Amino acid sequence: SELAFQAATALDATQRKAEALLAYREAMEADRRLGDWAACAATLGTMAALYAEARQWDDAVRLLHGALDCERTAGNDEGAFKALGTLAQAYARNGQTDLAQACLLEAAASARALG
């Protein structure tokens, strides 16, 4: 999965976004098969950023939810907290302030739990 991620990053750097997204998808699927949930979350977050750059908010939000699920599956509370913040930003940029606020409230609750 690391090799696929590196290939995707190289494609992205050369502005070959569609090919990069396919390579990131391959990396994410490999991460899931291996049970590497932290790597899966990172890959989904990277993919979401590409969609956000293109202002394709629905796709970005869908991928960010996937990243959040992966962080939770990994038991990474700090990663889940960060994913909620990123998700809130995507919702806000898409004009979905009610959903952004819900994410921020959940993030605040998890921040209190983290201490």
N, C-alpha and C positions, 0 to 999 in steps of 0.2 A: 504493500500500500504506500510505503514511503516513496518508492520509485514513481508510482503513478502520480503522487502528489507533486513531486519535483518536476515531472513532465508537464503537469497542468500549470504549475507556476511559471515554467519557461514559456509555455504557450501564451499565458496571460501577459507576460512581460513583452511579448512581441505583438500584442493587440489581436491575438487570435482567440477572441472570447468564446465563440461557440465551441471550438475545439478544446479550449481550456475547461469549459463546463463539463464536457463529456469525460475528460480525463479526471477531473475532480470527482465526478459521479463514480467512476471506476474505483478511485481511491476510497471513497466513502463506503462503497459496497464491500470492498476488501476489508476495511476496518470493521464493519459489522460482522462479517463472517468470522473474523479473528476475535471478536468480542472486545476490540480496542475502542471503547466508548469515548475516551478522551480525544483520540485522534479523529474519530467520527464527528464529534462535536466541532472540532477545529476546522475540519474540511467543510462541513455544512455552513459554518460561519463565514468561511472564505467565499463559498459559493453565493451565500446571501449578500455579501458585500458587492459582488459583481452585478447581481440583479439590482441592488440598491443604486449603484453607479448609473445604471440604465433607467432608473426610476420605475422599475418593475416591482412595485411594492408588494403585490400579492405573492409573487414568487419569493421575494426576500422574506416576507413574514412566514410563509410556509416552511422555508428552510431553517429559519431561526427557531421555530417551534420544534423542529427536528433536533436542532443543536441543544435546545433546552432539555428535551427528553433524553438525549444521550448523556448530558451532564448529570442528570438525575439518576440515570441507570448506573453511571460510573460511581455514584455516591459523592460527587464533587459539588458540595454546597456552594463553594466560592464561585465555581464555574457557572452554576445555575443562577447565582445572583447576578453575575456579569451578563449572562444571556438574557435575563429578564430586562436589564437596563438597555441592552441593544435592541431587544424586541420592542420596548417602549418607544425608543427613538424611531424605529421603522413605522410603528403605528402612528406616531405624532406626525411624521413627515407625509404620511398618507392621509392625514386629516381625520384619523380615527382616535380622537382625543380620549374618548371614554375607555377604549381598550388600552391606550397608552397609560392612562391613570391607573387602571386595574393592575397592569404589570408593575408600575412603580409602587403601588401599595403592597403587592406581593413581595417585591424586592425589599421594601422597608421591613416587612415582617421577617424575611429571611435574614436580613442584616442584624436584626435584634437577636435572632436565634444564633447567629454566628458569633455574637459577642463583640 
